[in-house]
Amino acid sequence: MGSRRIWQMGLFLWVFVLAGVICSGESSSVDSGVGTVYVDGRAAVGRTDSDFVCATLDWWPPEKCDYGTCSWDHASLLNLDLSNNILQNAIKAFAPLKIRLGGTLQDIVVYETPELKQPCVPFTRNSSVLFGFTEGCLPMRRWDEINAFFQRTGAEVVFGLNALSGRKVQPDGSAVGAWDYTNAESFIRYTAQKNYTIHGWELGNELCGNGVGARVSANQYALDTIALGNIVNRVYKDVSSKPMVIGPGGFFDASWFKEYLDKTVNSLDAATHHIYNLGPGVDDHLVEKILDPSYLDGEANTFRSLRDVIKSSPTKAAAWVGEAGGAYNSGHNLVSNAFVYSFWYLDQLGMSSLYDTKTYCRQSLVGGNYGLLNTTNFTPNPDYYSALLWHRLMGRNALFTSFSGSKKIRSYTHCAKQSKGITVLLMNLDNTTTVQARVEFNGSSILRHTVHHRHGSKSSRKRAFPGLPRPWVSKGLMGREEYHLTPKDGDLHSQSVLLNGNVLSVSPTGEMPSLEPRSVSSTDPITVSPLSIVFVHMPNVVAPACS
């Protein structure tokens, strides 16, 4: 009995110490909890594109201001510093990064092709006109510079076209008349003749449903999308891989989208919708919303509804999030560009992928208060590293995942990307409790580490699953790789992030930091610190969904 009691006391002390350890080394929480991550590896519940992570570049000039703050600086497509080494390396790190060019002002942009019979002038602020700016122009010299930049960085480009051309906006916001595609077709032809690679042409921005500033009926928008499809077919008739035709680029409205998809069956390749579910950037309760699991759950209805509309339609179009900034009107400084926003952002990536969303475009790559990169010096904000880790670790197949334990744990699992096994994403929205999590699997095998049995001077080797490749081994034990993200100094509003306790920062020459994991024995629970995020790559899990 004495030895048994000593053993029990030792086990209790081990659990107590382990529960107090924060993998990042940044917190000393006094509370602890346990939980189980259940992963069903029998079949994928959703499937993304391999280039699922996407970011946007916008047209807003420096004069764009919200709530008395002007946060865009020189982040416009017309004035962005394309020679900046940090900006280039930030894009190259994704290899590739899908970038959507567009935003509110795209519907009042003209293109300086040889056929344009008017001066090419910049946007001018005018509060009395639609969108608060007069018509602007994209010089072809600048378009050439932009494409040279994208060729250097390996970006995949989606371009948002002006869909208000030729229409008249009525006092009630309805835009009547057919799309005048003359200038757009000339621009597309110029782009093709220059051999610039375009991943997709998207028609319009936030003109569907009730619209934002202006709206177009679903029937007319469908006719215009068919016209765009015909233009793409004509211009790229001798090209084996044509650009995608994409639309409508606005907020989801089930009946509007249903009619639009049913009428663009042979033309549309991707149906894009926008997400600003956190409300206005001026809201003082953004952090509360982000850390509220029930609030985060609300957006699942949109993803589910769009998936169901697509399934009920003969369309071939895939679901995309074409623009998502969370908080509209440029976000909120030290919230949407700080560590706390990664909880919302990664939750969106995880949730949307469960509902067959193929691409998710974050507003923005740079610009406003929600850029992945700092608007002034292009250094990465925390969400940049969250996006890069997702891009590198989370494969195309999303697996059904649930968590038993704290309601404040968000959990998502994907087949690992370009490697064996799976990757589990865990986020702890609780500010006091450290959670010790174990993973249980349904329909998946676990490769055991090789066991050595000594018989005199000889050793024999046994495997749990003979014939399967030997798994990754660390110090004689089967291991996993963990990436723990925490805010600097424990401050949710910090714009610096720690990976496994080390601050991530750009090198003096503008190189992105390497994102190195820590190796952990598979027998240990996953420690999820308060207000932290962890990606866990488990190469030893053999899931049928990932074969």
C-alpha angles and dihedrals in degrees: 000000000000094000091045091053091049089051091050092049090049091051091048091052091048092052091045093052093044092051090054095050115099110203092217093049090228106108141046102201115179094205125077137181140178131223145162129238110212114203123187107206098175097096139354116258093198138010129209133192115266087244092050095142111081134168133198137231117202141203100233113133122216090268091068105112135173126194090350095308124110105203105162102077109165098340097115123116085243098055109019113132100246093181095064109122096209092052092050094047092046089060095040091055090072096052089218123021116181110222125194115206111207150070140155097324095050089089091063098043122112124195123233097230120150089263095059107111099194138067116279103235132167127249114281124201113247118158093197096065133071112290091004096271136083122240116295134199136224110219113217089229088062091045088055090052092048092052093047087053093050091048090054093049099039095235123165108229129215112183123204113217129211105263097177094067109123095012130109117222112221124215089259091056098254113137111214131194134045124295112269100219097176096107093038093052091049089051093048090050092050090051093049093046089054089053091237110163114233119185093198146349113225123198118222138332125253096335096123127096109356090348128209108264092339137023138201126204118253092241094053092043089053091053090050092049090052088052090052090050090053091051092051090049092050098045095042098035092126095043118098094210112043123196116261121258108229137184171213098354099197146097117309117260111172099212094042092048092046092055092043094050094045090054098045098050096133098035112042122081101174133023109211128199133178130232128206097148097151094068129230121354090237091065111120091204099063094112091051090053093048092052094045110095093199091054092050090050091060095078091061088082091064094049091046094047094050091048090051093047090052092047092051092050128074087231122129091208121124125218117256134175098224097184131007124169098154095217114048128223094051099311127256125296114245090013110057091032095041137080096270091066092066089073090060095038099048090043088055092050091049096044097044093050090058088063098051097263104164101193133021117196116199119212102252145017087182131351139065120026094300102062121136083221129045109266094224106039103011095234110152120265117214094268090061091064091043089054093047093050091049091049093051101039110030114075129204099271117079116204128208107261134179134175126220111201130035115034087216095070116097113199134189132166133197134174105266117265118246091343140070126277131017138299120224121200117203126181124187112208092179117102098206111028127084110203125211105206132190125193124229124188137212116202094000132109124221117220108222123216117258113273120214120210115190120213107181107302095342131080131205125204127218131185130202090226111029114210095027118113116268110264127231109287127201120190090338093308129097108256146194133207122241131195111193117192120197133161120257111265088002090282114145089202093056118122090206122081132199123219110203089339097312124109113243111226139159117256121248088259093053099258120149114245120254112253103225122184129216118240117236133179113254089229092066121087118246110258112216111188123211112283093002139124128219133187112199119196110200108186094176096067113100108199122180088220089062099046 
